[in-house]
Amino acid sequence: MPAAANRLGWLDAVRGIAALTVALHHLSNELFADFGADVRRYFDPGIFGVMAFFLVSGYIVPASLERRRDVKAFWTGRLLRLYPLCAVVFIGAAALVPQRFNAVDVTVHAHPLLAGLANATMLQDLLGIRSGLSVMWTLTYEMVFYYLVTLLFMIGAERRSGPVAVMFASAALLLGPWAAAWTLRSELSLHHLIAATALVVVAGLLCLLGGRRPLQLAGALTLAALGLVLMIANSRSTPWESMLILATMFCGTVIYRAEQGQIRRSAAWAYCGLVIAAGTTAGLLYDDRPAQIRTWTASPTAWVSAFLAGWALFAAALWLRRHRMPRPLTWLGLVSFSVYLLHRPLISAMTWLMDTTGHPHGPAQILWLTAFLCVLLALSALTYHLIELPGQNLARRLLKKRHTPPAPAGPSLQAVPAQPHPADLTATQPLSPAPPARRAAKHRRTTS
């Protein structure tokens, strides 16, 4: 297996473990309620999974932007990566699962269209609106991270990931117990807040996709400012948790830069150590009862142990990156986004069935668990091949068409094939060896 495949394999392994852990965590609420409650008292599997996800995103997303050196290409890929699957799962869950089982939360909202518009921005968790698919709250932080990464790239500060990570970790410690919650949200201003946010998001994305640098810079600045203001003043989650999520994602970028030799490894260790220390301290100090309701954790111990375990999983996979990853784990990583989005509606559908057949006990619980995993993985494979891959392929075709050079002006001109950049090679694109110079010279003599 090529070295590139090994590097991608360890990231896929982290994604796969994280997605499956989150799915089993949510399933335990319905199928193994007593056991799940005992576990969550000391360890929150959901926080563990999403923190590992955030580290992976922090590692790979800025690398994608900097490899392309093209903001429009980056955002074309991101939008076609996220929106098609979210839309299909959203519509399918709303159509197939009865509303009382909350497969899609906006259908039970007082203003479904308003809630749908908030979810379409993917900033709903910062607008006082429940996520249509409950797990989509993490995509809110992904989007804010994309905004910030784009801005740093546009102003030439993309390699300042370490100081940025420490800044957000410091903000978590300083703002944690005092920052306002839902300050911008009220019954009178909710409509205006969502409408204004949607307009700003659309305008900002149009600027980023416009191709002209001044417009792109204006769009990146506007979207980054919007994300930070909403996160500090109007987030559903606690400010210290929101700040720590961004600090964790930027630490993923720090680790990538250390791997690429862009910063010293000692500096990377220091930045990551400060963020881990800040996350542990903030969780122990601020995860009180009101915070637990908003972070969905049962205790400070549960939050801190999960936070540290997410880091430990990522660190272990990073240490093993030169080794071949188990094929089931890398496959699970490929379909992890589908697993992540599909498992909640599937749990709602399973609850619907149990409501008619009775709650299982004993060995029957294992049968339900097995059936759930089989259906989830089969559906995830299906949506990956029918929705995710076509969306990614469409993005590639659009970008390839955009970057295709014009045809030569005359018959005497010969096109010179572009040489691929090493960063563009993936495990599915092995680089074939060039023919030896002696064989090439012999071929020229024969044909002449």
VEXSE-338647 format. One line per 3 residues: for each residue x, y, z of C-alpha. Coordinates in Angstrom, 1 decimal. Each point is the difference from the previous one (the first is absolute). Layout:
// VEXSE-338647
X Y Z; ...
// end
This chain:
// VEXSE-338647
0.0 0.0 0.0; 1.4 3.4 -0.9; 1.0 2.5 2.7
-2.9 2.3 -1.0; -2.4 -2.8 0.6; 1.4 -0.6 3.4
-0.4 3.7 0.9; -3.6 0.0 -1.2; -0.7 -3.4 1.6
0.8 1.2 3.6; -2.3 3.0 -0.5; -2.8 -2.3 -1.3
0.5 -2.3 3.0; -0.5 2.9 2.4; -3.1 1.1 -1.9
-1.4 -3.5 0.0; 0.5 -0.5 3.7; -1.4 3.4 0.8
-3.2 -0.4 -2.1; -0.8 -3.5 1.3; 0.6 1.1 3.6
-2.4 2.9 -0.4; -2.6 -2.3 -1.6; 0.2 -2.5 2.8
-0.1 2.8 2.6; -3.3 1.2 -1.3; -1.3 -3.5 -0.4
0.7 -0.8 3.6; -2.5 2.7 1.1; -2.8 -2.1 -1.6
1.3 -3.6 0.1; 2.2 -0.2 3.1; -1.2 3.0 2.0
1.2 -1.1 3.5; 3.4 -1.1 -1.2; 0.4 3.1 -2.1
-0.8 2.2 2.9; 2.6 -1.7 2.2; 2.7 0.5 -2.7
-1.0 3.6 -0.6; 0.5 0.9 3.6; 3.8 -0.4 -0.4
0.6 0.1 -3.8; -2.0 1.7 -2.8; 0.4 -2.0 -3.2
-1.6 2.7 -2.0; 2.6 2.6 1.0; 2.7 -2.5 -0.6
-1.1 -0.6 -3.6; -0.6 3.6 -1.0; 3.4 1.1 1.5
1.7 -2.6 -2.1; -1.9 1.2 -3.0; 1.0 3.6 0.6
3.6 -0.9 0.2; -0.2 -1.9 -3.3; -1.7 3.0 -1.6
2.6 2.4 1.4; 2.7 -2.2 -1.5; -1.3 -0.5 -3.5
-2.3 2.9 -0.9; 2.7 2.8 0.0; 2.3 -2.3 -1.9
-2.7 -0.3 -2.7; -0.3 3.7 -0.3; 3.8 0.7 -0.1
0.6 -2.8 -2.4; -2.4 1.5 -2.5; 0.9 3.6 0.7
-3.5 0.8 -1.3; -2.8 1.2 2.3; -2.7 -0.6 -2.6
1.2 -3.6 -0.6; 0.1 -0.6 3.8; -3.5 1.3 0.6
-1.4 -1.8 -3.1; 1.3 -3.3 1.4; -1.2 0.7 3.6
-3.6 1.0 -1.0; -0.4 -3.0 -2.3; 1.5 -2.2 2.7
-2.5 1.1 2.7; -3.3 1.1 -1.4; -1.1 -2.9 -2.3
0.1 -2.6 2.7; -1.5 2.3 2.6; -2.9 0.8 -2.3
-0.7 -3.6 -0.9; 0.1 -1.3 3.6; -2.0 3.0 1.2
-2.8 -0.5 -2.6; 0.0 -3.8 0.3; -0.2 0.0 3.7
-2.8 2.6 0.0; -2.0 -2.0 -2.6; 0.5 -3.6 1.4
0.0 0.3 3.8; -3.1 1.3 1.9; 0.5 3.5 1.4
-0.6 -1.0 3.6; 3.3 -1.9 0.0; 2.0 3.1 -0.8
2.1 -1.4 -2.8; 0.0 3.6 -1.4; -0.4 2.6 2.7
-1.1 3.0 -2.1; -3.3 -1.8 -0.8; -1.0 0.5 3.7
1.2 3.6 0.1; -2.5 2.8 0.4; 1.3 1.6 -3.2
1.2 -3.0 -2.2; 1.0 2.2 -3.0; 2.0 2.4 2.2
1.7 -3.0 1.6; 0.7 -1.5 -3.4; 1.6 3.3 -1.1
2.2 0.1 3.1; 1.1 -3.6 -0.7; 0.7 0.8 -3.6
2.7 2.5 1.2; 1.5 -2.8 2.1; 0.3 2.6 2.8
-3.2 -1.1 1.7; 1.8 -0.9 3.3; 1.0 3.7 0.3
-3.5 1.3 -0.8; -2.0 -1.6 2.8; -1.5 -2.6 -2.4
0.1 -3.7 0.5; 1.9 -1.9 -2.7; -2.3 -1.7 -2.5
2.2 -3.0 0.3; 1.2 0.1 3.6; 3.6 -0.9 -0.8
0.3 2.9 -2.4; 1.0 2.3 2.9; 3.6 -1.0 -0.6
-0.3 1.2 -3.6; -0.6 3.5 1.4; 3.5 0.0 1.5
1.4 -1.5 -3.2; -1.4 2.9 -2.0; 1.4 2.6 2.4
3.4 -1.7 -0.2; -0.2 0.1 -3.8; -0.7 3.7 0.2
3.0 0.7 2.3; 2.3 -2.2 -2.1; -1.0 1.8 -3.1
0.6 3.4 1.5; 3.4 -1.0 1.3; 1.0 -1.3 -3.4
-1.2 3.2 -1.7; 2.1 2.2 2.3; 3.0 -2.2 -0.2
-0.1 -1.1 3.6; -0.9 -3.7 -0.6; 3.1 -1.1 1.8
-1.0 1.7 3.2; -2.1 -3.0 1.1; 1.9 -0.4 3.3
-0.6 3.5 1.4; -3.6 -0.1 -1.3; -0.6 -3.3 1.9
1.5 1.4 3.2; -2.1 3.2 -0.4; -3.3 -2.1 -0.2
1.1 -2.1 3.0; 0.8 3.1 2.0; -3.4 1.4 -0.9
-1.6 -3.2 1.3; 1.6 0.5 3.3; -0.7 3.8 0.2
-3.5 0.1 -1.5; -1.4 -3.3 1.2; -2.0 0.9 3.1
-0.9 3.5 -1.0; -0.9 0.2 -3.7; -3.6 0.6 -0.9
-2.2 -2.8 -1.3; -2.5 0.6 -2.8; 0.3 3.7 0.4
-1.1 0.7 -3.5; -3.0 -2.3 0.1; -3.4 1.1 1.1
-3.5 -0.8 -1.2; -0.2 3.4 -1.7; 3.4 -0.1 -1.7
0.3 -3.7 -0.9; -1.5 0.5 -3.5; 2.3 3.0 -0.7
3.1 -1.8 1.4; -0.5 -3.1 -2.2; -0.9 2.1 -3.1
3.0 2.3 0.5; 2.3 -3.0 0.6; -1.2 -1.8 -3.2
0.5 3.2 -2.1; 3.6 0.4 1.4; 0.8 -3.6 -0.6
-1.3 0.0 -3.6; 1.8 3.3 -0.8; 3.2 -1.2 1.6
0.0 -3.3 -1.9; -0.7 1.7 -3.3; 3.0 2.2 0.7
2.2 -3.0 0.7; -1.2 -1.7 -3.2; 0.3 3.1 -2.1
3.7 -0.5 -0.7; 1.2 3.6 0.4; 2.4 0.4 3.0
-1.5 3.3 1.4; -3.5 -1.6 0.1; 1.3 -3.2 1.5
1.8 1.9 2.7; -3.1 1.9 0.8; -2.0 -3.2 0.1
2.4 -1.8 2.2; 0.2 3.0 2.4; -3.8 0.3 0.2
-0.6 -3.7 0.6; 2.8 -0.3 2.6; -1.4 3.0 1.9
-3.5 -1.4 -0.2; 1.1 -3.4 1.3; 1.9 1.5 3.0
-2.7 2.4 1.0; -2.6 -2.7 0.0; 2.2 -2.5 1.8
0.8 2.4 2.8; -3.4 1.7 0.4; -2.6 -2.5 -1.2
1.2 -3.6 0.2; -2.1 -2.9 1.3; 3.2 -1.5 1.5
2.0 1.6 2.8; 2.6 2.6 -1.1; 2.9 -2.0 1.5
-1.0 -3.1 -2.0; -0.4 2.0 -3.2; 3.4 1.6 0.4
1.6 -3.4 0.8; -1.5 -1.6 -3.1; 1.7 2.7 -2.2
3.2 -0.3 2.0; 0.0 -3.8 -0.6; -0.6 0.3 -3.7
2.9 2.4 -0.3; 2.2 -2.4 1.9; -0.8 -2.5 -2.7
1.5 2.5 -2.4; 3.0 0.5 2.2; 0.7 -3.7 -0.1
-0.2 0.0 -3.8; 2.4 2.9 -0.2; 2.5 -1.8 2.3
-0.3 -3.1 -2.2; 0.7 2.1 -3.1; 3.0 1.7 1.6
-1.7 3.4 -0.1; 0.5 0.5 3.8; 2.3 -1.6 2.6
-1.4 -3.1 1.7; 0.9 1.5 3.4; -2.2 3.0 -0.8
-2.9 -2.4 -1.0; 0.4 -1.9 3.2; -0.2 3.3 2.0
-3.1 1.3 -1.9; -1.8 -3.4 0.4; 1.0 -0.3 3.6
-1.4 3.4 0.8; -3.3 -0.8 -1.7; -0.3 -3.4 1.8
0.7 1.7 3.3; -2.5 2.7 -0.7; -2.7 -2.5 -1.0
0.6 -2.1 3.1; -0.1 3.0 2.3; -3.1 1.6 -1.7
-1.9 -3.3 0.2; 0.8 -0.5 3.7; -0.8 3.7 0.9
-3.0 0.8 -2.2; -1.9 -3.2 -0.7; -2.5 0.7 2.8
-3.7 -0.9 -0.1; -1.2 2.7 -2.4; 2.9 -0.7 -2.3
-0.7 -3.7 0.0; -3.5 0.6 -1.3; 1.4 2.0 -2.9
3.0 -2.3 -0.7; -2.0 -3.2 0.6; 2.6 -1.4 2.3
-0.7 -1.6 3.4; 3.0 1.3 2.0; 3.3 1.8 -0.3
1.8 -3.3 0.2; -2.1 -1.3 -3.0; 0.9 3.0 -2.1
3.7 0.1 0.8; 0.6 -3.8 -0.4; -1.8 0.1 -3.4
2.0 3.1 -1.1; 3.3 -1.7 1.0; -1.0 -3.3 -1.6
-0.8 1.8 -3.3; 3.6 1.3 0.0; 1.4 -3.4 1.0
-1.8 -1.7 -3.0; 1.4 2.6 -2.4; 3.5 -0.2 1.5
0.0 -3.8 -0.1; -1.1 -0.1 -3.7; 2.7 2.7 -0.8
2.6 -2.2 1.6; -1.1 -3.0 -2.0; -0.3 2.0 -3.3
2.9 -1.9 -1.7; -1.8 -3.3 0.5; -2.7 -1.5 -2.0
-3.4 0.7 1.5; -2.6 -2.8 0.3; -2.1 0.0 -3.2
-3.4 0.0 1.9; 1.1 3.2 1.9; 1.1 1.8 -3.2
-3.3 -1.0 -1.7; -1.9 1.3 3.0; 1.9 3.2 -0.3
-1.1 0.4 -3.6; -3.7 -0.2 0.9; 0.4 1.7 3.4
-1.9 3.1 -1.1; -3.0 -2.1 -1.1; 0.2 -2.0 3.3
0.0 3.2 1.9; -3.0 1.6 -1.7; -2.0 -3.2 -0.4
0.2 -1.6 3.4; -2.4 2.5 1.8; -2.9 -0.4 -2.5
0.6 -3.8 0.1; -0.2 0.0 3.8; -3.3 2.0 -0.3
-1.3 -2.6 -2.4; 1.1 -2.8 2.3; -1.8 1.7 2.9
-3.1 0.1 -2.1; 0.2 -3.8 -0.6; 0.7 -0.7 3.7
-3.0 2.1 0.9; -2.2 -2.5 -1.9; 1.9 -3.2 0.9
1.0 0.8 3.5; 3.4 0.9 1.5; 2.5 -2.9 -0.3
1.7 -1.5 3.0; 2.9 -2.4 0.5; 1.2 -1.8 -3.2
-2.5 1.9 -2.1; 1.9 3.2 0.7; 3.1 -1.6 -1.7
-2.1 -1.0 -3.0; -1.3 3.6 -0.3; 3.5 1.3 0.3
1.3 -2.3 -2.7; -2.9 0.9 -2.3; 0.5 3.7 0.6
3.7 -0.2 -0.9; -0.6 -2.1 -3.1; -2.7 2.4 -1.3
2.0 3.1 0.9; 3.1 -1.2 -1.8; -1.9 -1.2 -3.0
-1.9 3.3 -0.3; 3.3 1.9 0.5; 1.7 -1.9 -2.8
-3.0 0.7 -2.3; -0.1 3.8 0.7; 3.8 0.2 -0.3
-0.1 -1.5 -3.5; -3.3 1.7 -1.2; 0.4 3.4 1.7
3.4 0.8 1.5; 2.1 -1.3 -2.9; -2.1 1.6 -2.8
0.2 3.3 1.9; 3.8 -0.3 0.3; 0.3 -1.0 -3.6
-2.1 3.0 -1.1; 2.3 2.3 2.0; 3.0 -1.5 -1.8
-1.6 0.4 -3.4; -0.9 3.6 0.7; 3.5 0.8 1.1
1.7 -2.0 -2.8; -2.2 1.9 -2.5; 1.0 3.3 1.6
3.7 -0.7 -0.1; 0.1 -1.7 -3.4; 2.5 2.1 -2.2
-1.3 1.4 -3.3; 0.7 -1.9 -3.2; 3.2 0.9 -1.8
-0.3 2.8 -2.5; 1.7 -1.8 -2.9; 0.9 -3.5 -1.2
3.7 0.7 0.5; -0.4 0.4 3.8; 0.1 -3.0 2.2
-1.6 -0.1 3.5; 2.4 -0.9 2.8; -1.7 -2.2 2.6
0.0 1.5 3.5; 2.0 -1.8 2.6; -2.0 -1.0 3.1
1.0 1.6 3.3; 1.0 -2.6 2.6; -2.8 1.3 2.3
-2.6 -0.8 -2.7; 0.8 -3.8 0.0; -2.3 -2.2 2.0
-0.1 -3.7 0.6; -2.3 -0.4 -3.1; 2.5 1.8 -2.2
3.3 -2.0 0.0; 2.8 1.8 -1.9; 1.2 -2.3 -2.8
3.7 0.0 -0.6; 1.3 1.9 -3.0; 1.6 -2.1 -2.8
3.8 -0.1 0.3; 1.9 2.6 -2.1; 1.7 -2.7 -2.1
-3.3 -1.7 -0.9; -1.5 3.4 -0.9; 3.0 0.9 -2.2
-0.2 -3.4 -1.8; -3.7 0.6 -0.6; 0.7 3.4 -1.6
2.6 -1.5 -2.3; -2.4 -2.8 -1.1; -2.9 2.3 -0.7
2.1 2.5 -2.0
// end
